[in-house]
Amino acid sequence: MNRFNLLAIVYISAFMGPFGGSMVVAMFPELKGVFNVDIAVMALTVTVFMVPYSVSQIFFGPLSDIYGRKLVMAAGLAIYAAGAFLAASCDIIAVFMASRVIQGVGGAMALPVAMAMLGDEFPPQQLGKAMGGLSVAITLGLALGPLTGGIMTGIDWRLAFIVTGLLPLAVILLLHTWKAKPPTAKPKEPIKILEVLTMPAVLATGLVGFIVFLVRIGTYTFTADALGEFPYLMSGEQIGYLLSLAGFTGLVAGPLAGVFSDRFGRFPAALLGMTLLFAAFLLLAMPEWSVLMPIIMVLLGGGSTTVFTTLGAVSVEAAPWARGTATSLYGFLRFMGYALGPVVLLPAYQQLNVLGVALASETAVIAALPLLYTIRKTLAYQKN
């Protein structure tokens, strides 16, 4: 029962961040009118969520190593709920931006702790499968976020944030039923963050995660905007359905990637995921990309979920003596890609529209390959 409760806590907590971050993407056409702003400002609503979500993870994973997972997790869930309820009640863009920052900080307290919990509970031979479930939760958040946002624009966009706020409160109740393990470090023995950061496996894993999330959320953001404009003129609900295909594909890809990673190794699994991503961006570069969007989203979701499942296992294996710290640093770098995706790819979109996003993403995937080789070499050295 304790393991079942743990998995429920971990997976729901992992779901919340991507759900809250991506939910607004399909709401862009509606929210641009509500707040009287353009796409550049709306893209920042993703960034102001994801920057604190990314940066704050550096601090909270180490705190969970020292003071325990349960305390840090409960605080993060409460803060996330407060930010969601503030978003539902606001009428001006500045307050909406502030609510996104609060949500980001709360989510940052929960995710690295959730990953460390899996590492505490599962042995290496089962860790890939457990991380596959985590990837499913994250991907489900990415899938249901745009879908929920798109559907709610047809009812009341505020309702989406009310639902988002109720979810972490339910997890807090569940958290009370879980028997936590004692901290892995003592308060007088702080974890050496720089020492963990400079470990090749942790650093390379985080950088690959940065690249994959950057191209994924960048593709989400600018294909959503393009499809809402002439000549496509799709509704928020239609866009939400299309973007959600990537997430639903990840529901299948996550468990398969976990089994593949445990059986054949972390590097082959990650390389397979990067190949699927590259294929997605080749299709996105074609003139008929809008017709190919269902296939593009399937490849995007399957590829990125496969990579993240593998990287998650590597991050908790790299430094077992400071697991919370290692997952925090990995999460920081990975979700900075989520945060900066709209900003980094905006010039490419402004210059060449969706074609620019596709070309920039292809280049980024190629740049990640040497980092995967670094991970492979480091893991092989650690085993020897």
C-alpha positions in Angstrom: 0.0 0.0 0.0 2.9 2.4 0.8 4.4 1.8 -2.7 0.9 2.4 -4.3 0.5 5.6 -2.4 4.0 6.7 -3.4 3.4 6.1 -7.1 0.1 8.1 -6.9 1.8 11.0 -5.2 4.8 10.9 -7.5 2.9 10.6 -10.8 0.3 13.3 -10.0 3.0 15.7 -8.8 4.9 15.1 -12.0 1.7 15.6 -14.0 0.9 19.1 -12.5 3.9 21.1 -13.8 3.6 20.2 -17.5 -0.2 20.4 -17.3 -0.1 23.9 -15.8 2.6 25.1 -18.1 1.1 23.8 -21.4 -2.6 24.5 -20.6 -2.4 28.1 -21.7 -1.0 27.3 -25.1 -4.3 26.3 -26.7 -5.9 29.2 -24.8 -3.7 31.8 -26.6 -6.4 32.9 -29.1 -8.9 33.5 -26.3 -6.5 35.0 -23.8 -5.0 37.4 -26.3 -8.5 39.0 -26.5 -9.2 38.8 -22.8 -6.0 40.6 -21.8 -5.7 42.6 -25.1 -2.1 41.5 -25.8 -0.3 39.9 -28.8 1.4 36.5 -29.2 4.8 37.7 -27.9 3.2 38.6 -24.5 1.2 35.4 -24.4 4.3 33.3 -25.1 5.8 35.0 -22.0 3.1 33.4 -19.9 4.8 30.1 -20.6 8.2 31.5 -19.8 7.3 33.2 -16.5 5.8 29.8 -15.4 8.8 27.7 -16.5 11.7 29.9 -15.5 10.9 29.7 -11.7 9.8 26.1 -12.3 13.2 25.4 -13.6 15.5 27.6 -11.5 13.8 26.8 -8.2 14.4 23.1 -8.6 18.1 23.7 -7.8 17.2 24.5 -4.2 14.3 22.1 -3.3 15.9 18.8 -4.3 18.8 19.4 -1.9 16.4 20.5 0.8 14.5 17.2 0.5 17.9 15.3 0.9 18.4 17.2 4.2 14.9 17.7 5.7 13.0 14.9 4.0 10.8 14.4 0.9 7.4 14.8 2.6 7.8 18.3 4.0 9.2 19.8 0.8 6.5 18.1 -1.3 3.6 19.3 0.9 4.8 22.9 0.8 5.2 22.9 -3.0 1.7 21.5 -3.6 0.2 24.2 -1.4 2.0 27.0 -3.2 1.0 25.6 -6.6 -2.6 25.5 -5.6 -2.5 29.2 -4.4 -1.0 30.3 -7.8 -3.7 28.5 -9.7 -6.6 30.1 -7.7 -5.0 33.5 -8.2 -4.9 33.0 -12.0 -8.6 32.0 -11.9 -9.5 35.3 -10.1 -7.5 37.9 -12.1 -8.6 40.3 -14.8 -5.3 42.0 -15.8 -2.2 40.5 -17.4 0.2 41.6 -14.7 -1.6 39.6 -12.0 -2.0 36.7 -14.4 1.8 36.7 -14.9 2.4 36.8 -11.1 0.1 33.8 -10.6 2.1 31.9 -13.2 5.3 32.6 -11.3 3.7 31.3 -8.1 2.6 28.2 -9.8 6.0 27.7 -11.2 7.7 27.8 -7.8 5.2 25.4 -6.3 5.7 22.9 -9.1 9.4 23.2 -8.8 9.2 22.0 -5.1 7.3 18.9 -6.1 9.0 17.4 -9.2 12.6 16.8 -8.2 11.3 15.4 -4.9 9.0 13.1 -6.8 11.9 11.8 -9.0 14.1 11.2 -5.9 11.2 9.2 -4.3 11.4 6.8 -7.1 15.1 6.4 -6.8 14.7 5.8 -3.0 12.1 3.1 -3.6 13.1 1.2 -6.7 16.2 -0.9 -7.5 18.2 -0.2 -10.7 16.6 -3.2 -12.6 13.1 -1.7 -12.0 14.0 2.0 -12.2 13.5 2.3 -16.0 9.9 1.0 -15.7 9.2 3.4 -12.8 10.6 6.3 -14.8 8.5 5.1 -17.7 5.4 5.8 -15.5 6.8 9.2 -14.6 7.3 10.0 -18.2 3.7 9.0 -18.8 2.5 11.3 -16.1 4.6 14.2 -17.5 3.4 13.5 -21.0 -0.2 13.2 -19.9 0.2 16.6 -18.4 1.4 17.9 -21.8 -1.5 16.2 -23.5 -4.3 17.1 -21.2 -3.0 20.7 -20.7 -3.7 22.0 -24.2 -6.8 19.8 -24.5 -8.2 21.1 -21.2 -7.3 24.6 -22.1 -8.9 24.4 -25.5 -12.1 22.9 -24.2 -12.4 25.3 -21.3 -12.2 28.3 -23.7 -15.6 27.2 -24.9 -17.0 27.3 -21.4 -14.9 29.6 -19.1 -11.1 29.8 -19.2 -11.1 30.4 -15.4 -12.5 27.0 -14.7 -9.3 25.4 -16.1 -7.3 27.1 -13.3 -9.8 26.2 -10.6 -9.5 22.5 -11.6 -5.7 23.0 -11.6 -5.8 24.3 -8.0 -7.9 21.5 -6.6 -5.6 18.7 -7.8 -2.6 19.5 -5.6 -4.9 19.8 -2.6 -6.0 16.3 -3.2 -2.4 15.1 -3.3 -1.7 16.8 0.0 -4.3 14.6 1.6 -2.8 11.5 0.0 0.6 12.5 1.2 -0.5 12.1 4.8 -1.0 8.3 4.1 2.5 7.8 2.9 5.3 6.6 5.2 8.4 8.6 4.2 12.0 7.3 4.5 14.4 9.3 6.6 16.6 12.1 5.0 19.7 11.0 3.2 21.9 13.8 4.6 22.1 15.7 7.8 21.3 19.4 8.2 24.9 20.1 9.2 26.2 18.3 6.1 24.9 20.3 3.1 25.0 18.7 -0.3 27.7 20.0 -2.6 25.6 21.3 -5.5 28.6 22.3 -7.7 30.2 18.8 -7.2 27.0 17.1 -8.5 26.5 19.7 -11.3 30.0 19.0 -12.7 29.5 15.3 -12.9 29.5 14.6 -16.7 26.5 12.3 -16.7 24.3 14.8 -14.7 25.4 17.8 -16.8 25.1 16.1 -20.2 21.7 14.6 -19.2 20.4 18.0 -18.2 21.6 19.6 -21.4 20.0 17.0 -23.6 16.8 17.5 -21.6 17.1 21.2 -22.2 17.3 20.7 -26.0 14.4 18.3 -26.2 12.0 20.4 -24.1 13.1 23.6 -26.0 12.1 22.2 -29.4 8.9 20.5 -28.1 7.4 23.5 -26.4 8.6 25.8 -29.2 6.8 23.6 -31.7 3.7 23.6 -29.5 3.7 27.4 -29.2 4.2 28.4 -32.8 2.3 25.8 -34.5 -0.6 26.7 -32.2 -0.3 30.4 -33.2 0.0 29.6 -36.9 -3.0 27.3 -37.0 -5.1 30.0 -35.3 -4.3 32.6 -38.0 -5.1 32.8 -41.7 -5.4 30.7 -43.8 -6.1 27.9 -41.2 -8.3 29.8 -38.7 -8.6 26.8 -36.3 -10.4 27.2 -33.0 -8.7 26.8 -29.6 -10.5 23.5 -29.2 -9.3 22.2 -32.6 -5.7 23.2 -31.8 -5.9 21.6 -28.4 -6.9 18.3 -29.9 -4.0 18.3 -32.4 -1.4 19.2 -29.8 -2.8 16.6 -27.4 -1.8 13.9 -29.8 1.8 14.2 -28.8 0.9 13.7 -25.2 -1.3 10.7 -25.8 1.4 9.1 -27.9 3.7 9.5 -24.9 1.3 7.4 -22.8 2.3 4.4 -24.9 5.9 5.4 -25.5 6.8 5.9 -21.8 6.3 2.4 -20.6 7.8 0.9 -23.8 10.8 3.2 -23.4 11.2 2.1 -19.8 11.3 -1.5 -20.7 13.6 -0.9 -23.7 15.9 1.2 -21.5 16.2 -1.5 -18.8 16.8 -4.3 -21.3 19.0 -2.7 -24.0 20.6 0.2 -22.2 20.1 4.0 -21.7 22.0 5.1 -24.7 20.2 3.1 -27.4 16.8 4.2 -25.9 17.8 7.9 -26.0 19.2 7.6 -29.5 15.9 6.1 -30.7 14.0 9.0 -29.2 16.2 11.6 -30.9 15.7 9.8 -34.2 11.9 10.1 -33.9 12.2 13.8 -33.0 14.4 14.5 -36.1 11.8 12.8 -38.3 9.1 15.0 -36.8 10.9 18.2 -37.7 11.6 17.0 -41.2 7.9 16.7 -41.7 7.3 20.1 -40.1 9.6 21.7 -42.7 7.4 20.6 -45.5 5.0 23.1 -47.2 2.0 20.8 -46.3 3.0 20.7 -42.6 -0.5 21.6 -41.4 -2.0 18.5 -43.0 0.8 16.4 -41.5 0.3 17.7 -38.0 -1.2 14.5 -36.6 1.9 12.5 -37.7 4.2 15.3 -36.5 2.6 15.3 -33.1 2.8 11.5 -32.8 6.6 11.6 -33.6 7.2 14.5 -31.3 5.4 12.9 -28.4 6.9 9.5 -28.9 10.4 10.8 -29.4 10.5 13.2 -26.5 8.9 10.8 -24.1 11.4 8.1 -25.0 14.3 10.5 -24.4 12.9 11.8 -21.1 12.3 8.3 -19.7 15.9 7.4 -20.3 17.3 10.6 -19.0 15.2 10.3 -15.8 16.7 7.0 -15.0 20.2 8.3 -15.6 19.7 11.3 -13.4 18.8 9.2 -10.3 21.5 6.7 -11.0 24.3 9.2 -11.4 24.7 10.3 -7.8 22.7 8.0 -5.4 24.3 9.7 -2.4 22.7 13.0 -3.4 19.7 11.8 -5.5 17.5 14.8 -4.7 20.3 17.2 -5.7 21.0 15.4 -9.0 17.4 15.3 -10.0 17.0 19.0 -9.1 19.9 20.0 -11.4 18.6 17.7 -14.2 15.2 19.2 -13.8 16.5 22.7 -13.7 18.3 22.3 -17.0 15.6 20.3 -18.7 12.7 22.7 -17.8 14.8 25.7 -18.7 14.4 24.4 -22.2 10.6 24.4 -21.6 10.8 28.0 -20.3 13.0 29.4 -23.0 11.6 27.5 -26.0 9.1 30.2 -27.0 11.7 32.9 -26.5 14.6 31.1 -28.3 12.5 30.0 -31.3 10.5 33.3 -31.7 13.1 34.9 -34.1 13.1 31.8 -36.3 9.3 31.9 -36.3 9.2 35.6 -37.1 11.6 35.2 -40.0 10.5 32.0 -41.6 7.2 31.1 -39.9 6.9 27.4 -39.0 9.7 26.5 -41.4 12.1 28.5 -39.2 11.0 26.5 -36.2 11.5 23.2 -38.0 15.0 24.1 -39.2 16.1 25.4 -35.8 14.8 22.3 -34.1 16.6 20.0 -36.5 19.8 21.8 -35.8 19.3 21.4 -32.0 18.6 17.7 -32.2 21.9 17.2 -34.1 23.7 19.2 -31.5 22.5 16.9 -28.8 24.1 13.8 -30.2 27.6 14.4 -28.8 26.0 14.9 -25.4 24.4 11.4 -25.6 27.8 9.9 -26.4 29.1 11.6 -23.2 26.4 10.0 -21.2 27.2 6.6 -22.7 30.9 6.9 -21.9 30.3 8.0 -18.4 27.8 5.3 -17.6 30.2 2.7 -19.0 33.0 4.0 -16.9 30.9 4.0 -13.7 30.0 0.3 -14.3 33.6 -0.6 -14.7 
